[in-house]
Amino acid sequence: MMVVAAPPELQEYLLIDQSRYFFEHDQKVGDLVEIRCAVRQWLLTELIGENAEITFSFIGLKIKLTERYKRVDLAAL
């Protein structure tokens, strides 16, 4: 069986809820291509609450949820 690593592409992404303090962070943890199939593995992390923060390991960036929501009036939603 021949195994080759897939080319580097999207490594991680972030989904941000617009109505509450909630991020969904997905990171690629594995990507193998075999002769008959592809195996892709992702790690899902959910961050809940205004004190949560996320670090993008691929680019070394840290974000606090409060920074993303500072102009959002969550009480009005």
mmJSON file of the N, C-alpha and C atoms, coordinates in Angstrom:
{"data_MODEL":{"atom_site":{
"group_PDB":["ATOM","ATOM","ATOM","ATOM","ATOM","ATOM","ATOM","ATOM","ATOM","ATOM","ATOM","ATOM","ATOM","ATOM","ATOM","ATOM","ATOM","ATOM","ATOM","ATOM","ATOM","ATOM","ATOM","ATOM","ATOM","ATOM","ATOM","ATOM","ATOM","ATOM","ATOM","ATOM","ATOM","ATOM","ATOM","ATOM","ATOM","ATOM","ATOM","ATOM","ATOM","ATOM","ATOM","ATOM","ATOM","ATOM","ATOM","ATOM","ATOM","ATOM","ATOM","ATOM","ATOM","ATOM","ATOM","ATOM","ATOM","ATOM","ATOM","ATOM","ATOM","ATOM","ATOM","ATOM","ATOM","ATOM","ATOM","ATOM","ATOM","ATOM","ATOM","ATOM","ATOM","ATOM","ATOM","ATOM","ATOM","ATOM","ATOM","ATOM","ATOM","ATOM","ATOM","ATOM","ATOM","ATOM","ATOM","ATOM","ATOM","ATOM","ATOM","ATOM","ATOM","ATOM","ATOM","ATOM","ATOM","ATOM","ATOM","ATOM","ATOM","ATOM","ATOM","ATOM","ATOM","ATOM","ATOM","ATOM","ATOM","ATOM","ATOM","ATOM","ATOM","ATOM","ATOM","ATOM","ATOM","ATOM","ATOM","ATOM","ATOM","ATOM","ATOM","ATOM","ATOM","ATOM","ATOM","ATOM","ATOM","ATOM","ATOM","ATOM","ATOM","ATOM","ATOM","ATOM","ATOM","ATOM","ATOM","ATOM","ATOM","ATOM","ATOM","ATOM","ATOM","ATOM","ATOM","ATOM","ATOM","ATOM","ATOM","ATOM","ATOM","ATOM","ATOM","ATOM","ATOM","ATOM","ATOM","ATOM","ATOM","ATOM","ATOM","ATOM","ATOM","ATOM","ATOM","ATOM","ATOM","ATOM","ATOM","ATOM","ATOM","ATOM","ATOM","ATOM","ATOM","ATOM","ATOM","ATOM","ATOM","ATOM","ATOM","ATOM","ATOM","ATOM","ATOM","ATOM","ATOM","ATOM","ATOM","ATOM","ATOM","ATOM","ATOM","ATOM","ATOM","ATOM","ATOM","ATOM","ATOM","ATOM","ATOM","ATOM","ATOM","ATOM","ATOM","ATOM","ATOM","ATOM","ATOM","ATOM","ATOM","ATOM","ATOM","ATOM","ATOM","ATOM","ATOM","ATOM","ATOM","ATOM","ATOM","ATOM","ATOM","ATOM","ATOM","ATOM","ATOM","ATOM","ATOM"],
"id":[1,2,3,4,5,6,7,8,9,10,11,12,13,14,15,16,17,18,19,20,21,22,23,24,25,26,27,28,29,30,31,32,33,34,35,36,37,38,39,40,41,42,43,44,45,46,47,48,49,50,51,52,53,54,55,56,57,58,59,60,61,62,63,64,65,66,67,68,69,70,71,72,73,74,75,76,77,78,79,80,81,82,83,84,85,86,87,88,89,90,91,92,93,94,95,96,97,98,99,100,101,102,103,104,105,106,107,108,109,110,111,112,113,114,115,116,117,118,119,120,121,122,123,124,125,126,127,128,129,130,131,132,133,134,135,136,137,138,139,140,141,142,143,144,145,146,147,148,149,150,151,152,153,154,155,156,157,158,159,160,161,162,163,164,165,166,167,168,169,170,171,172,173,174,175,176,177,178,179,180,181,182,183,184,185,186,187,188,189,190,191,192,193,194,195,196,197,198,199,200,201,202,203,204,205,206,207,208,209,210,211,212,213,214,215,216,217,218,219,220,221,222,223,224,225,226,227,228,229,230,231],
"type_symbol":["N","C","C","N","C","C","N","C","C","N","C","C","N","C","C","N","C","C","N","C","C","N","C","C","N","C","C","N","C","C","N","C","C","N","C","C","N","C","C","N","C","C","N","C","C","N","C","C","N","C","C","N","C","C","N","C","C","N","C","C","N","C","C","N","C","C","N","C","C","N","C","C","N","C","C","N","C","C","N","C","C","N","C","C","N","C","C","N","C","C","N","C","C","N","C","C","N","C","C","N","C","C","N","C","C","N","C","C","N","C","C","N","C","C","N","C","C","N","C","C","N","C","C","N","C","C","N","C","C","N","C","C","N","C","C","N","C","C","N","C","C","N","C","C","N","C","C","N","C","C","N","C","C","N","C","C","N","C","C","N","C","C","N","C","C","N","C","C","N","C","C","N","C","C","N","C","C","N","C","C","N","C","C","N","C","C","N","C","C","N","C","C","N","C","C","N","C","C","N","C","C","N","C","C","N","C","C","N","C","C","N","C","C","N","C","C","N","C","C","N","C","C","N","C","C","N","C","C","N","C","C"],
"label_atom_id":["N","CA","C","N","CA","C","N","CA","C","N","CA","C","N","CA","C","N","CA","C","N","CA","C","N","CA","C","N","CA","C","N","CA","C","N","CA","C","N","CA","C","N","CA","C","N","CA","C","N","CA","C","N","CA","C","N","CA","C","N","CA","C","N","CA","C","N","CA","C","N","CA","C","N","CA","C","N","CA","C","N","CA","C","N","CA","C","N","CA","C","N","CA","C","N","CA","C","N","CA","C","N","CA","C","N","CA","C","N","CA","C","N","CA","C","N","CA","C","N","CA","C","N","CA","C","N","CA","C","N","CA","C","N","CA","C","N","CA","C","N","CA","C","N","CA","C","N","CA","C","N","CA","C","N","CA","C","N","CA","C","N","CA","C","N","CA","C","N","CA","C","N","CA","C","N","CA","C","N","CA","C","N","CA","C","N","CA","C","N","CA","C","N","CA","C","N","CA","C","N","CA","C","N","CA","C","N","CA","C","N","CA","C","N","CA","C","N","CA","C","N","CA","C","N","CA","C","N","CA","C","N","CA","C","N","CA","C","N","CA","C","N","CA","C","N","CA","C","N","CA","C","N","CA","C","N","CA","C","N","CA","C","N","CA","C","N","CA","C"],
"label_alt_id":[null,null,null,null,null,null,null,null,null,null,null,null,null,null,null,null,null,null,null,null,null,null,null,null,null,null,null,null,null,null,null,null,null,null,null,null,null,null,null,null,null,null,null,null,null,null,null,null,null,null,null,null,null,null,null,null,null,null,null,null,null,null,null,null,null,null,null,null,null,null,null,null,null,null,null,null,null,null,null,null,null,null,null,null,null,null,null,null,null,null,null,null,null,null,null,null,null,null,null,null,null,null,null,null,null,null,null,null,null,null,null,null,null,null,null,null,null,null,null,null,null,null,null,null,null,null,null,null,null,null,null,null,null,null,null,null,null,null,null,null,null,null,null,null,null,null,null,null,null,null,null,null,null,null,null,null,null,null,null,null,null,null,null,null,null,null,null,null,null,null,null,null,null,null,null,null,null,null,null,null,null,null,null,null,null,null,null,null,null,null,null,null,null,null,null,null,null,null,null,null,null,null,null,null,null,null,null,null,null,null,null,null,null,null,null,null,null,null,null,null,null,null,null,null,null,null,null,null,null,null,null],
"label_comp_id":["MET","MET","MET","MET","MET","MET","VAL","VAL","VAL","VAL","VAL","VAL","ALA","ALA","ALA","ALA","ALA","ALA","PRO","PRO","PRO","PRO","PRO","PRO","GLU","GLU","GLU","LEU","LEU","LEU","GLN","GLN","GLN","GLU","GLU","GLU","TYR","TYR","TYR","LEU","LEU","LEU","LEU","LEU","LEU","ILE","ILE","ILE","ASP","ASP","ASP","GLN","GLN","GLN","SER","SER","SER","ARG","ARG","ARG","TYR","TYR","TYR","PHE","PHE","PHE","PHE","PHE","PHE","GLU","GLU","GLU","HIS","HIS","HIS","ASP","ASP","ASP","GLN","GLN","GLN","LYS","LYS","LYS","VAL","VAL","VAL","GLY","GLY","GLY","ASP","ASP","ASP","LEU","LEU","LEU","VAL","VAL","VAL","GLU","GLU","GLU","ILE","ILE","ILE","ARG","ARG","ARG","CYS","CYS","CYS","ALA","ALA","ALA","VAL","VAL","VAL","ARG","ARG","ARG","GLN","GLN","GLN","TRP","TRP","TRP","LEU","LEU","LEU","LEU","LEU","LEU","THR","THR","THR","GLU","GLU","GLU","LEU","LEU","LEU","ILE","ILE","ILE","GLY","GLY","GLY","GLU","GLU","GLU","ASN","ASN","ASN","ALA","ALA","ALA","GLU","GLU","GLU","ILE","ILE","ILE","THR","THR","THR","PHE","PHE","PHE","SER","SER","SER","PHE","PHE","PHE","ILE","ILE","ILE","GLY","GLY","GLY","LEU","LEU","LEU","LYS","LYS","LYS","ILE","ILE","ILE","LYS","LYS","LYS","LEU","LEU","LEU","THR","THR","THR","GLU","GLU","GLU","ARG","ARG","ARG","TYR","TYR","TYR","LYS","LYS","LYS","ARG","ARG","ARG","VAL","VAL","VAL","ASP","ASP","ASP","LEU","LEU","LEU","ALA","ALA","ALA","ALA","ALA","ALA","LEU","LEU","LEU"],
"label_asym_id":["A","A","A","A","A","A","A","A","A","A","A","A","A","A","A","A","A","A","A","A","A","A","A","A","A","A","A","A","A","A","A","A","A","A","A","A","A","A","A","A","A","A","A","A","A","A","A","A","A","A","A","A","A","A","A","A","A","A","A","A","A","A","A","A","A","A","A","A","A","A","A","A","A","A","A","A","A","A","A","A","A","A","A","A","A","A","A","A","A","A","A","A","A","A","A","A","A","A","A","A","A","A","A","A","A","A","A","A","A","A","A","A","A","A","A","A","A","A","A","A","A","A","A","A","A","A","A","A","A","A","A","A","A","A","A","A","A","A","A","A","A","A","A","A","A","A","A","A","A","A","A","A","A","A","A","A","A","A","A","A","A","A","A","A","A","A","A","A","A","A","A","A","A","A","A","A","A","A","A","A","A","A","A","A","A","A","A","A","A","A","A","A","A","A","A","A","A","A","A","A","A","A","A","A","A","A","A","A","A","A","A","A","A","A","A","A","A","A","A","A","A","A","A","A","A","A","A","A","A","A","A"],
"label_entity_id":["1","1","1","1","1","1","1","1","1","1","1","1","1","1","1","1","1","1","1","1","1","1","1","1","1","1","1","1","1","1","1","1","1","1","1","1","1","1","1","1","1","1","1","1","1","1","1","1","1","1","1","1","1","1","1","1","1","1","1","1","1","1","1","1","1","1","1","1","1","1","1","1","1","1","1","1","1","1","1","1","1","1","1","1","1","1","1","1","1","1","1","1","1","1","1","1","1","1","1","1","1","1","1","1","1","1","1","1","1","1","1","1","1","1","1","1","1","1","1","1","1","1","1","1","1","1","1","1","1","1","1","1","1","1","1","1","1","1","1","1","1","1","1","1","1","1","1","1","1","1","1","1","1","1","1","1","1","1","1","1","1","1","1","1","1","1","1","1","1","1","1","1","1","1","1","1","1","1","1","1","1","1","1","1","1","1","1","1","1","1","1","1","1","1","1","1","1","1","1","1","1","1","1","1","1","1","1","1","1","1","1","1","1","1","1","1","1","1","1","1","1","1","1","1","1","1","1","1","1","1","1"],
"label_seq_id":[1,1,1,2,2,2,3,3,3,4,4,4,5,5,5,6,6,6,7,7,7,8,8,8,9,9,9,10,10,10,11,11,11,12,12,12,13,13,13,14,14,14,15,15,15,16,16,16,17,17,17,18,18,18,19,19,19,20,20,20,21,21,21,22,22,22,23,23,23,24,24,24,25,25,25,26,26,26,27,27,27,28,28,28,29,29,29,30,30,30,31,31,31,32,32,32,33,33,33,34,34,34,35,35,35,36,36,36,37,37,37,38,38,38,39,39,39,40,40,40,41,41,41,42,42,42,43,43,43,44,44,44,45,45,45,46,46,46,47,47,47,48,48,48,49,49,49,50,50,50,51,51,51,52,52,52,53,53,53,54,54,54,55,55,55,56,56,56,57,57,57,58,58,58,59,59,59,60,60,60,61,61,61,62,62,62,63,63,63,64,64,64,65,65,65,66,66,66,67,67,67,68,68,68,69,69,69,70,70,70,71,71,71,72,72,72,73,73,73,74,74,74,75,75,75,76,76,76,77,77,77],
"pdbx_PDB_ins_code":[null,null,null,null,null,null,null,null,null,null,null,null,null,null,null,null,null,null,null,null,null,null,null,null,null,null,null,null,null,null,null,null,null,null,null,null,null,null,null,null,null,null,null,null,null,null,null,null,null,null,null,null,null,null,null,null,null,null,null,null,null,null,null,null,null,null,null,null,null,null,null,null,null,null,null,null,null,null,null,null,null,null,null,null,null,null,null,null,null,null,null,null,null,null,null,null,null,null,null,null,null,null,null,null,null,null,null,null,null,null,null,null,null,null,null,null,null,null,null,null,null,null,null,null,null,null,null,null,null,null,null,null,null,null,null,null,null,null,null,null,null,null,null,null,null,null,null,null,null,null,null,null,null,null,null,null,null,null,null,null,null,null,null,null,null,null,null,null,null,null,null,null,null,null,null,null,null,null,null,null,null,null,null,null,null,null,null,null,null,null,null,null,null,null,null,null,null,null,null,null,null,null,null,null,null,null,null,null,null,null,null,null,null,null,null,null,null,null,null,null,null,null,null,null,null,null,null,null,null,null,null],
"Cartn_x":[0.843,0.0,0.893,0.588,1.345,0.608,1.318,0.726,1.516,0.795,1.445,0.741,1.484,0.864,0.213,-0.964,-1.671,-0.989,-1.132,-0.514,-1.112,-0.302,-0.842,-1.811,-2.972,-4.001,-4.57,-5.864,-6.523,-6.123,-5.559,-5.095,-6.054,-6.705,-7.666,-8.601,-9.791,-10.745,-11.607,-12.304,-13.072,-14.464,-15.488,-16.864,-17.278,-17.861,-18.23,-19.744,-20.355,-21.796,-22.087,-23.11,-23.413,-24.34,-24.88,-25.862,-25.456,-24.281,-23.789,-22.283,-21.645,-20.203,-19.929,-19.669,-19.454,-18.608,-17.469,-16.619,-16.563,-16.491,-16.178,-14.868,-13.852,-12.514,-12.206,-11.884,-11.548,-10.104,-9.337,-7.931,-7.705,-6.979,-6.633,-5.531,-5.748,-4.763,-4.179,-4.752,-4.225,-4.805,-4.006,-4.456,-3.575,-4.088,-3.351,-4.139,-3.439,-4.081,-3.501,-4.37,-3.948,-4.412,-4.068,-4.413,-5.913,-6.7,-8.145,-9.005,-8.428,-9.252,-8.408,-9.087,-8.437,-8.92,-8.018,-8.355,-8.024,-9.048,-8.848,-9.379,-8.562,-8.969,-8.928,-9.996,-10.106,-10.419,-9.882,-10.162,-11.105,-12.276,-13.268,-13.156,-13.021,-12.996,-14.063,-14.943,-15.97,-15.563,-15.618,-15.286,-16.559,-16.919,-18.178,-17.896,-18.473,-18.327,-17.376,-17.632,-16.873,-15.41,-15.025,-13.631,-12.78,-13.387,-12.643,-11.723,-10.646,-9.736,-9.221,-8.856,-8.415,-7.041,-6.201,-4.896,-4.838,-4.533,-4.318,-2.869,-2.627,-1.258,-0.536,-1.256,-0.646,0.019,-0.566,0.01,0.411,0.209,0.616,-0.181,-1.486,-2.355,-3.307,-3.429,-4.355,-5.478,-6.735,-7.906,-8.79,-9.214,-10.184,-11.574,-12.551,-13.913,-14.433,-14.089,-14.576,-14.095,-12.917,-12.414,-13.285,-13.804,-14.625,-16.047,-16.495,-17.88,-18.005,-16.952,-16.998,-17.979,-18.329,-19.318,-20.681,-20.885,-22.149,-22.934,-24.188,-25.073,-25.817,-25.227,-25.834,-27.149,-27.337,-28.583,-29.765,-29.47,-30.537,-30.979,-30.217,-30.547,-31.524],
"Cartn_y":[-1.166,0.0,1.236,2.175,3.409,4.512,5.232,6.321,7.592,8.656,9.937,11.019,11.966,13.071,14.024,14.497,15.453,16.817,17.645,18.976,19.827,20.693,21.549,22.561,22.647,23.585,24.235,24.182,24.734,23.916,24.569,23.879,24.025,25.162,25.387,26.522,26.502,27.578,27.782,28.909,29.312,29.74,29.218,29.66,30.446,31.613,32.493,32.665,32.338,32.508,33.998,34.491,35.914,36.293,35.312,35.639,35.237,34.66,34.276,34.1,34.054,33.822,32.354,32.079,30.697,30.683,30.007,29.766,28.263,27.872,26.486,26.53,25.896,25.896,24.496,24.399,23.114,23.145,22.112,22.0,20.677,20.742,19.511,18.809,17.55,16.796,15.636,15.343,14.252,14.307,13.932,13.942,12.983,11.809,10.809,10.44,10.201,9.741,8.372,7.391,6.043,5.753,4.621,4.294,4.327,3.811,3.686,4.648,5.405,6.321,7.424,8.459,9.561,9.54,9.794,9.836,11.236,11.962,13.309,13.346,13.856,13.933,15.385,15.794,17.14,17.069,18.009,18.133,19.32,19.063,20.102,20.545,21.86,22.43,23.497,23.413,24.426,25.298,26.601,27.559,28.317,28.287,28.867,29.811,30.997,31.955,33.082,34.246,35.434,35.398,34.541,34.473,33.5,32.821,31.844,32.55,31.872,32.375,31.215,31.518,30.49,30.856,29.858,30.063,29.312,30.034,29.407,28.969,27.677,27.18,27.344,27.289,27.36,28.707,29.795,31.119,31.815,31.145,31.692,32.916,32.91,34.034,33.626,34.481,34.218,35.25,34.789,35.67,35.378,36.436,36.306,36.521,35.753,35.91,37.325,37.938,39.29,40.292,40.081,40.979,40.921,39.763,39.603,40.109,40.184,40.559,41.957,42.752,44.012,45.027,44.921,45.839,45.181,44.019,43.283,43.41,43.811,43.892,42.561,41.624,40.292,40.339,41.316,41.431,41.771,42.438,42.838,41.693,40.629,39.504,38.538],
"Cartn_z":[0.0,0.0,0.0,-0.897,-0.992,-0.223,0.636,1.413,1.149,0.806,0.539,1.34,1.854,2.585,1.595,1.931,1.079,1.166,0.155,0.194,1.297,1.909,2.974,2.384,2.995,2.553,3.794,3.926,5.095,6.323,7.325,8.528,9.706,9.794,10.862,10.475,11.075,10.82,12.055,12.066,13.23,12.787,13.453,13.244,14.486,14.269,15.379,15.403,16.532,16.701,16.879,16.236,16.304,17.454,18.173,19.203,20.616,20.786,22.118,22.066,23.223,23.285,22.964,21.701,21.272,19.994,20.066,18.906,18.662,17.421,17.061,16.287,16.846,16.256,15.732,14.46,13.843,13.369,13.744,13.355,12.643,11.54,10.843,11.636,11.986,12.747,11.95,10.822,10.006,8.607,7.638,6.257,5.47,5.22,4.459,3.214,2.149,0.928,0.611,0.576,0.23,-1.19,-1.7,-3.079,-3.315,-2.393,-2.625,-1.828,-0.897,-0.11,0.51,0.956,1.667,3.109,4.032,5.444,5.938,6.359,6.885,8.309,9.207,10.602,11.06,11.748,12.275,13.763,14.509,15.933,16.122,16.701,16.962,18.417,18.623,19.966,20.036,21.028,21.238,22.41,22.222,23.271,23.625,24.895,25.346,26.513,26.48,27.578,27.226,27.808,27.438,27.872,28.789,29.233,28.415,27.473,26.661,25.683,25.32,24.298,23.467,22.247,21.31,20.773,20.57,19.964,18.644,17.584,16.282,16.227,16.397,16.442,15.116,14.015,12.693,12.439,12.984,12.771,14.071,15.202,16.488,16.925,16.69,17.034,18.149,19.169,20.27,20.234,20.353,20.312,21.523,22.204,23.293,22.709,23.174,22.671,22.894,24.022,24.302,23.244,22.656,21.61,20.36,20.035,18.831,19.032,20.278,20.561,21.169,21.208,21.94,21.359,20.088,19.507,19.296,19.895,19.753,21.049,20.949,22.101,22.217,22.963,23.08,23.834,24.719,25.483,24.554,23.445,22.518,21.606,21.565,20.665,21.29],
"occupancy":[1.0,1.0,1.0,1.0,1.0,1.0,1.0,1.0,1.0,1.0,1.0,1.0,1.0,1.0,1.0,1.0,1.0,1.0,1.0,1.0,1.0,1.0,1.0,1.0,1.0,1.0,1.0,1.0,1.0,1.0,1.0,1.0,1.0,1.0,1.0,1.0,1.0,1.0,1.0,1.0,1.0,1.0,1.0,1.0,1.0,1.0,1.0,1.0,1.0,1.0,1.0,1.0,1.0,1.0,1.0,1.0,1.0,1.0,1.0,1.0,1.0,1.0,1.0,1.0,1.0,1.0,1.0,1.0,1.0,1.0,1.0,1.0,1.0,1.0,1.0,1.0,1.0,1.0,1.0,1.0,1.0,1.0,1.0,1.0,1.0,1.0,1.0,1.0,1.0,1.0,1.0,1.0,1.0,1.0,1.0,1.0,1.0,1.0,1.0,1.0,1.0,1.0,1.0,1.0,1.0,1.0,1.0,1.0,1.0,1.0,1.0,1.0,1.0,1.0,1.0,1.0,1.0,1.0,1.0,1.0,1.0,1.0,1.0,1.0,1.0,1.0,1.0,1.0,1.0,1.0,1.0,1.0,1.0,1.0,1.0,1.0,1.0,1.0,1.0,1.0,1.0,1.0,1.0,1.0,1.0,1.0,1.0,1.0,1.0,1.0,1.0,1.0,1.0,1.0,1.0,1.0,1.0,1.0,1.0,1.0,1.0,1.0,1.0,1.0,1.0,1.0,1.0,1.0,1.0,1.0,1.0,1.0,1.0,1.0,1.0,1.0,1.0,1.0,1.0,1.0,1.0,1.0,1.0,1.0,1.0,1.0,1.0,1.0,1.0,1.0,1.0,1.0,1.0,1.0,1.0,1.0,1.0,1.0,1.0,1.0,1.0,1.0,1.0,1.0,1.0,1.0,1.0,1.0,1.0,1.0,1.0,1.0,1.0,1.0,1.0,1.0,1.0,1.0,1.0,1.0,1.0,1.0,1.0,1.0,1.0,1.0,1.0,1.0,1.0,1.0,1.0],
"B_iso_or_equiv":[0.0,0.0,0.0,0.0,0.0,0.0,0.0,0.0,0.0,0.0,0.0,0.0,0.0,0.0,0.0,0.0,0.0,0.0,0.0,0.0,0.0,0.0,0.0,0.0,0.0,0.0,0.0,0.0,0.0,0.0,0.0,0.0,0.0,0.0,0.0,0.0,0.0,0.0,0.0,0.0,0.0,0.0,0.0,0.0,0.0,0.0,0.0,0.0,0.0,0.0,0.0,0.0,0.0,0.0,0.0,0.0,0.0,0.0,0.0,0.0,0.0,0.0,0.0,0.0,0.0,0.0,0.0,0.0,0.0,0.0,0.0,0.0,0.0,0.0,0.0,0.0,0.0,0.0,0.0,0.0,0.0,0.0,0.0,0.0,0.0,0.0,0.0,0.0,0.0,0.0,0.0,0.0,0.0,0.0,0.0,0.0,0.0,0.0,0.0,0.0,0.0,0.0,0.0,0.0,0.0,0.0,0.0,0.0,0.0,0.0,0.0,0.0,0.0,0.0,0.0,0.0,0.0,0.0,0.0,0.0,0.0,0.0,0.0,0.0,0.0,0.0,0.0,0.0,0.0,0.0,0.0,0.0,0.0,0.0,0.0,0.0,0.0,0.0,0.0,0.0,0.0,0.0,0.0,0.0,0.0,0.0,0.0,0.0,0.0,0.0,0.0,0.0,0.0,0.0,0.0,0.0,0.0,0.0,0.0,0.0,0.0,0.0,0.0,0.0,0.0,0.0,0.0,0.0,0.0,0.0,0.0,0.0,0.0,0.0,0.0,0.0,0.0,0.0,0.0,0.0,0.0,0.0,0.0,0.0,0.0,0.0,0.0,0.0,0.0,0.0,0.0,0.0,0.0,0.0,0.0,0.0,0.0,0.0,0.0,0.0,0.0,0.0,0.0,0.0,0.0,0.0,0.0,0.0,0.0,0.0,0.0,0.0,0.0,0.0,0.0,0.0,0.0,0.0,0.0,0.0,0.0,0.0,0.0,0.0,0.0,0.0,0.0,0.0,0.0,0.0,0.0],
"pdbx_formal_charge":[null,null,null,null,null,null,null,null,null,null,null,null,null,null,null,null,null,null,null,null,null,null,null,null,null,null,null,null,null,null,null,null,null,null,null,null,null,null,null,null,null,null,null,null,null,null,null,null,null,null,null,null,null,null,null,null,null,null,null,null,null,null,null,null,null,null,null,null,null,null,null,null,null,null,null,null,null,null,null,null,null,null,null,null,null,null,null,null,null,null,null,null,null,null,null,null,null,null,null,null,null,null,null,null,null,null,null,null,null,null,null,null,null,null,null,null,null,null,null,null,null,null,null,null,null,null,null,null,null,null,null,null,null,null,null,null,null,null,null,null,null,null,null,null,null,null,null,null,null,null,null,null,null,null,null,null,null,null,null,null,null,null,null,null,null,null,null,null,null,null,null,null,null,null,null,null,null,null,null,null,null,null,null,null,null,null,null,null,null,null,null,null,null,null,null,null,null,null,null,null,null,null,null,null,null,null,null,null,null,null,null,null,null,null,null,null,null,null,null,null,null,null,null,null,null,null,null,null,null,null,null],
"auth_seq_id":[1,1,1,2,2,2,3,3,3,4,4,4,5,5,5,6,6,6,7,7,7,8,8,8,9,9,9,10,10,10,11,11,11,12,12,12,13,13,13,14,14,14,15,15,15,16,16,16,17,17,17,18,18,18,19,19,19,20,20,20,21,21,21,22,22,22,23,23,23,24,24,24,25,25,25,26,26,26,27,27,27,28,28,28,29,29,29,30,30,30,31,31,31,32,32,32,33,33,33,34,34,34,35,35,35,36,36,36,37,37,37,38,38,38,39,39,39,40,40,40,41,41,41,42,42,42,43,43,43,44,44,44,45,45,45,46,46,46,47,47,47,48,48,48,49,49,49,50,50,50,51,51,51,52,52,52,53,53,53,54,54,54,55,55,55,56,56,56,57,57,57,58,58,58,59,59,59,60,60,60,61,61,61,62,62,62,63,63,63,64,64,64,65,65,65,66,66,66,67,67,67,68,68,68,69,69,69,70,70,70,71,71,71,72,72,72,73,73,73,74,74,74,75,75,75,76,76,76,77,77,77],
"auth_comp_id":["MET","MET","MET","MET","MET","MET","VAL","VAL","VAL","VAL","VAL","VAL","ALA","ALA","ALA","ALA","ALA","ALA","PRO","PRO","PRO","PRO","PRO","PRO","GLU","GLU","GLU","LEU","LEU","LEU","GLN","GLN","GLN","GLU","GLU","GLU","TYR","TYR","TYR","LEU","LEU","LEU","LEU","LEU","LEU","ILE","ILE","ILE","ASP","ASP","ASP","GLN","GLN","GLN","SER","SER","SER","ARG","ARG","ARG","TYR","TYR","TYR","PHE","PHE","PHE","PHE","PHE","PHE","GLU","GLU","GLU","HIS","HIS","HIS","ASP","ASP","ASP","GLN","GLN","GLN","LYS","LYS","LYS","VAL","VAL","VAL","GLY","GLY","GLY","ASP","ASP","ASP","LEU","LEU","LEU","VAL","VAL","VAL","GLU","GLU","GLU","ILE","ILE","ILE","ARG","ARG","ARG","CYS","CYS","CYS","ALA","ALA","ALA","VAL","VAL","VAL","ARG","ARG","ARG","GLN","GLN","GLN","TRP","TRP","TRP","LEU","LEU","LEU","LEU","LEU","LEU","THR","THR","THR","GLU","GLU","GLU","LEU","LEU","LEU","ILE","ILE","ILE","GLY","GLY","GLY","GLU","GLU","GLU","ASN","ASN","ASN","ALA","ALA","ALA","GLU","GLU","GLU","ILE","ILE","ILE","THR","THR","THR","PHE","PHE","PHE","SER","SER","SER","PHE","PHE","PHE","ILE","ILE","ILE","GLY","GLY","GLY","LEU","LEU","LEU","LYS","LYS","LYS","ILE","ILE","ILE","LYS","LYS","LYS","LEU","LEU","LEU","THR","THR","THR","GLU","GLU","GLU","ARG","ARG","ARG","TYR","TYR","TYR","LYS","LYS","LYS","ARG","ARG","ARG","VAL","VAL","VAL","ASP","ASP","ASP","LEU","LEU","LEU","ALA","ALA","ALA","ALA","ALA","ALA","LEU","LEU","LEU"],
"auth_asym_id":["A","A","A","A","A","A","A","A","A","A","A","A","A","A","A","A","A","A","A","A","A","A","A","A","A","A","A","A","A","A","A","A","A","A","A","A","A","A","A","A","A","A","A","A","A","A","A","A","A","A","A","A","A","A","A","A","A","A","A","A","A","A","A","A","A","A","A","A","A","A","A","A","A","A","A","A","A","A","A","A","A","A","A","A","A","A","A","A","A","A","A","A","A","A","A","A","A","A","A","A","A","A","A","A","A","A","A","A","A","A","A","A","A","A","A","A","A","A","A","A","A","A","A","A","A","A","A","A","A","A","A","A","A","A","A","A","A","A","A","A","A","A","A","A","A","A","A","A","A","A","A","A","A","A","A","A","A","A","A","A","A","A","A","A","A","A","A","A","A","A","A","A","A","A","A","A","A","A","A","A","A","A","A","A","A","A","A","A","A","A","A","A","A","A","A","A","A","A","A","A","A","A","A","A","A","A","A","A","A","A","A","A","A","A","A","A","A","A","A","A","A","A","A","A","A","A","A","A","A","A","A"],
"auth_atom_id":["N","CA","C","N","CA","C","N","CA","C","N","CA","C","N","CA","C","N","CA","C","N","CA","C","N","CA","C","N","CA","C","N","CA","C","N","CA","C","N","CA","C","N","CA","C","N","CA","C","N","CA","C","N","CA","C","N","CA","C","N","CA","C","N","CA","C","N","CA","C","N","CA","C","N","CA","C","N","CA","C","N","CA","C","N","CA","C","N","CA","C","N","CA","C","N","CA","C","N","CA","C","N","CA","C","N","CA","C","N","CA","C","N","CA","C","N","CA","C","N","CA","C","N","CA","C","N","CA","C","N","CA","C","N","CA","C","N","CA","C","N","CA","C","N","CA","C","N","CA","C","N","CA","C","N","CA","C","N","CA","C","N","CA","C","N","CA","C","N","CA","C","N","CA","C","N","CA","C","N","CA","C","N","CA","C","N","CA","C","N","CA","C","N","CA","C","N","CA","C","N","CA","C","N","CA","C","N","CA","C","N","CA","C","N","CA","C","N","CA","C","N","CA","C","N","CA","C","N","CA","C","N","CA","C","N","CA","C","N","CA","C","N","CA","C","N","CA","C","N","CA","C","N","CA","C","N","CA","C","N","CA","C","N","CA","C","N","CA","C"],
"pdbx_PDB_model_num":[1,1,1,1,1,1,1,1,1,1,1,1,1,1,1,1,1,1,1,1,1,1,1,1,1,1,1,1,1,1,1,1,1,1,1,1,1,1,1,1,1,1,1,1,1,1,1,1,1,1,1,1,1,1,1,1,1,1,1,1,1,1,1,1,1,1,1,1,1,1,1,1,1,1,1,1,1,1,1,1,1,1,1,1,1,1,1,1,1,1,1,1,1,1,1,1,1,1,1,1,1,1,1,1,1,1,1,1,1,1,1,1,1,1,1,1,1,1,1,1,1,1,1,1,1,1,1,1,1,1,1,1,1,1,1,1,1,1,1,1,1,1,1,1,1,1,1,1,1,1,1,1,1,1,1,1,1,1,1,1,1,1,1,1,1,1,1,1,1,1,1,1,1,1,1,1,1,1,1,1,1,1,1,1,1,1,1,1,1,1,1,1,1,1,1,1,1,1,1,1,1,1,1,1,1,1,1,1,1,1,1,1,1,1,1,1,1,1,1,1,1,1,1,1,1,1,1,1,1,1,1]
}}}
